Amino acid sequence: MTLTRRHMLVGGAALLSALPVRAERILPATGPRVVVVGGGWGGLTAAKYIRLLDPGIEVVLIERRTQFHSCPVSNWVIGHLRTIDDITHAYDALAKRHGVRLLHAEVEAVDVDAGAVVTSDGVVAGDRLVLSPGVAFDYAGIAGWDAAAATRFPAAWSPGPETAVLRAQLAEIPDGGRVALSIPPSPYRCPPGPYERISLIAAYLKQHRPGATITVLDANQKIVSKGKIFKAAWDELYPGIIDYRPDSPLVQVDAATGTLSTDFDDVTADVANVIPPQRTPALLRDAGLVPDGATWAPVDPYGFTSTLAPHVHIIGDATDQTTVGKVPKSGFIANSMGKVAARAAVAALSGREAPPPSLINTCYSLVSQDEGASVGAVYSYDPETKRLQVRPGSSGVSSQRSAAVALQAWDWARAIWQDMLG
Ligand SMILES: Cc1cc2nc3c(=O)[nH]c(=O)nc-3n(C[C@H](O)[C@H](O)[C@H](O)COP(=O)(O)OP(=O)(O)OC[C@H]3O[C@@H](n4cnc5c(N)ncnc54)[C@H](O)[C@@H]3O)c2cc1C
């Protein structure tokens, strides 16, 4: 895309007088600059670690939200185990402790050739771009989807207020009522996330709403992650409460009646949570960073640079796993990618070769209010396939659910929030 006259370049001293107020506040550029888009798991980590690795590099982080909301642990909020305040954090320390320049604005376009980002407050140019915008939701294949459906069937699958909406809806369910939940085809953000949500909704219904049930329409052939553990927990802890239907993609909704339909069934519910199919946001597609017909943005995992624009880094859930390697779309992985991209960007700006990348992941899921299970692996770079591969002997899944893992899950969340925001 080409910058128009309406867009003023931030970063050029000659244009200082013409700058919009909020953009002017983040000037002047003091040296080499990296512009990071998205203050979620990938972007926060990249921004902070670039500054830790080289305080001589200016980092501008652009994020539309003024507070950080965590998706990890948000299922616990929906299940009434934690509050929305527990998963909401300030961005302040990034600026105060690490000198990251925060711009709360909407990013409207990315100009790959100019190395610039068009925001609602003006244009920010950098020597390198790191893009971590998360996922977009794709409702195109769901007949009947409209504004009423968006209100009636919140996804609660991106950071923010829909988590509180779904929690409140659940609290309104009558005894003997019905919840419905639809799961999109994989890959989607957080493979075990829907199954943790089902477990915690079932736990809530069991404790507070006698006779209430949850019907699950899963587009996948089977439970995508930690299948045996979830299945055992559902059979043992929630008999008669969870009606799990694999191979049941959602094809239609009716907001007026609260009905979700597959090709074979109609499920009418008091509360319905539609988790839609996902893809790389249009922001990156419009910038030419996603090939025509593709769903995700291809990258070279050595430094998480776009295969279509090697001077632009793309990290987090927006990346194409077929180019990265078989890593899940998780916050822990986005955090790891942020560190790899930070090292790669710093190396590129100083004319050095970046070290080979390595990622780490552990996904914790609660299966009840006080028990959980985890799955984890370490990934290293394979120069032959140019992909990340599980390091032999490094992967594992809990053999059974336990209270210890549930406690670790909370400790992990607090530690990684601190790693990104502290
Ligand atoms: C219910 C649930 C539970 C989960 N549990 C776990 C878990 O236990 N462990 C785990 O590791 N992962 C978990 N995840 C997955 C994790 O949340 C994601 O993998 C992670 O958030 C991906 O990071 P990201 O940086 O790619 O995107 P995000 O964290 O979504 O960050 C993207 C950011 O970019 C901003 N943004 C996007 N577009 C623009 C724009 N145009 N202008 C300005 N700002 C913009 C957004 O506001 C957002 O803050 C869970 C997810 C869900 C939904």
Ligand as a Chemical Component Dictionary entry (heavy atoms), coordinates in Angstrom:
data_LIG
# 
_chem_comp.id                   LIG 
_chem_comp.type                 NON-POLYMER 
_chem_comp.pdbx_formal_charge   0 
_chem_comp.three_letter_code    LIG 
# 
loop_
_chem_comp_atom.comp_id 
_chem_comp_atom.atom_id 
_chem_comp_atom.alt_atom_id 
_chem_comp_atom.type_symbol 
_chem_comp_atom.charge 
_chem_comp_atom.model_Cartn_x 
_chem_comp_atom.model_Cartn_y 
_chem_comp_atom.model_Cartn_z 
_chem_comp_atom.pdbx_ordinal 
LIG C1  C1  C 0 -9.622 -18.908 26.257 1  
LIG C2  C2  C 0 -8.162 -18.933 25.920 2  
LIG C3  C3  C 0 -7.268 -19.521 26.783 3  
LIG C4  C4  C 0 -5.918 -19.556 26.484 4  
LIG N1  N1  N 0 -5.068 -20.161 27.356 5  
LIG C5  C5  C 0 -3.744 -20.215 27.074 6  
LIG C6  C6  C 0 -2.838 -20.819 27.998 7  
LIG O1  O1  O 0 -3.233 -21.306 29.063 8  
LIG N2  N2  N 0 -1.533 -20.818 27.688 9  
LIG C7  C7  C 0 -1.056 -20.270 26.527 10 
LIG O2  O2  O 0 0.158  -20.307 26.305 11 
LIG N3  N3  N 0 -1.898 -19.701 25.629 12 
LIG C8  C8  C 0 -3.219 -19.652 25.862 13 
LIG N4  N4  N 0 -4.076 -19.041 24.982 14 
LIG C9  C9  C 0 -3.556 -18.549 23.685 15 
LIG C10 C10 C 0 -2.966 -17.142 23.761 16 
LIG O3  O3  O 0 -3.894 -16.225 24.288 17 
LIG C11 C11 C 0 -2.550 -16.690 22.362 18 
LIG O4  O4  O 0 -1.805 -17.711 21.761 19 
LIG C12 C12 C 0 -1.738 -15.412 22.437 20 
LIG O5  O5  O 0 -2.553 -14.359 22.926 21 
LIG C13 C13 C 0 -1.152 -15.049 21.078 22 
LIG O6  O6  O 0 -0.393 -13.872 21.167 23 
LIG P1  P1  P 0 -0.389 -12.826 19.957 24 
LIG O7  O7  O 0 0.617  -11.794 20.314 25 
LIG O8  O8  O 0 -0.264 -13.542 18.674 26 
LIG O9  O9  O 0 -1.865 -12.202 19.965 27 
LIG P2  P2  P 0 -2.613 -11.384 21.117 28 
LIG O10 O10 O 0 -2.141 -11.768 22.455 29 
LIG O11 O11 O 0 -4.068 -11.489 20.807 30 
LIG O12 O12 O 0 -2.146 -9.887  20.873 31 
LIG C14 C14 C 0 -2.529 -9.167  19.737 32 
LIG C15 C15 C 0 -2.649 -7.715  20.172 33 
LIG O13 O13 O 0 -2.660 -6.885  19.005 34 
LIG C16 C16 C 0 -3.605 -5.860  19.192 35 
LIG N5  N5  N 0 -4.027 -5.459  17.856 36 
LIG C17 C17 C 0 -4.447 -6.272  16.858 37 
LIG N6  N6  N 0 -4.727 -5.552  15.751 38 
LIG C18 C18 C 0 -4.467 -4.265  16.071 39 
LIG C19 C19 C 0 -4.576 -3.053  15.341 40 
LIG N7  N7  N 0 -5.005 -3.040  14.071 41 
LIG N8  N8  N 0 -4.248 -1.900  15.953 42 
LIG C20 C20 C 0 -3.817 -1.899  17.244 43 
LIG N9  N9  N 0 -3.695 -3.024  17.989 44 
LIG C21 C21 C 0 -4.018 -4.192  17.404 45 
LIG C22 C22 C 0 -4.725 -6.517  19.992 46 
LIG O14 O14 O 0 -5.496 -5.559  20.689 47 
LIG C23 C23 C 0 -3.939 -7.438  20.934 48 
LIG O15 O15 O 0 -3.641 -6.817  22.168 49 
LIG C24 C24 C 0 -5.433 -18.971 25.276 50 
LIG C25 C25 C 0 -6.338 -18.353 24.415 51 
LIG C26 C26 C 0 -7.687 -18.330 24.716 52 
LIG C27 C27 C 0 -8.628 -17.656 23.780 53 
# 
loop_
_chem_comp_bond.comp_id 
_chem_comp_bond.atom_id_1 
_chem_comp_bond.atom_id_2 
_chem_comp_bond.value_order 
_chem_comp_bond.pdbx_ordinal 
LIG C1  C2  SING 1  
LIG C2  C3  SING 2  
LIG C2  C26 DOUB 3  
LIG C3  C4  DOUB 4  
LIG C4  N1  SING 5  
LIG C4  C24 SING 6  
LIG N1  C5  DOUB 7  
LIG C5  C6  SING 8  
LIG C5  C8  SING 9  
LIG C6  O1  DOUB 10 
LIG C6  N2  SING 11 
LIG N2  C7  SING 12 
LIG C7  O2  DOUB 13 
LIG C7  N3  SING 14 
LIG N3  C8  DOUB 15 
LIG C8  N4  SING 16 
LIG N4  C9  SING 17 
LIG N4  C24 SING 18 
LIG C9  C10 SING 19 
LIG C10 O3  SING 20 
LIG C10 C11 SING 21 
LIG C11 O4  SING 22 
LIG C11 C12 SING 23 
LIG C12 O5  SING 24 
LIG C12 C13 SING 25 
LIG C13 O6  SING 26 
LIG O6  P1  SING 27 
LIG P1  O7  DOUB 28 
LIG P1  O8  SING 29 
LIG P1  O9  SING 30 
LIG O9  P2  SING 31 
LIG P2  O10 DOUB 32 
LIG P2  O11 SING 33 
LIG P2  O12 SING 34 
LIG O12 C14 SING 35 
LIG C14 C15 SING 36 
LIG C15 O13 SING 37 
LIG C15 C23 SING 38 
LIG O13 C16 SING 39 
LIG C16 N5  SING 40 
LIG C16 C22 SING 41 
LIG N5  C17 SING 42 
LIG N5  C21 SING 43 
LIG C17 N6  DOUB 44 
LIG N6  C18 SING 45 
LIG C18 C19 SING 46 
LIG C18 C21 DOUB 47 
LIG C19 N7  SING 48 
LIG C19 N8  DOUB 49 
LIG N8  C20 SING 50 
LIG C20 N9  DOUB 51 
LIG N9  C21 SING 52 
LIG C22 O14 SING 53 
LIG C22 C23 SING 54 
LIG C23 O15 SING 55 
LIG C24 C25 DOUB 56 
LIG C25 C26 SING 57 
LIG C26 C27 SING 58 
# 
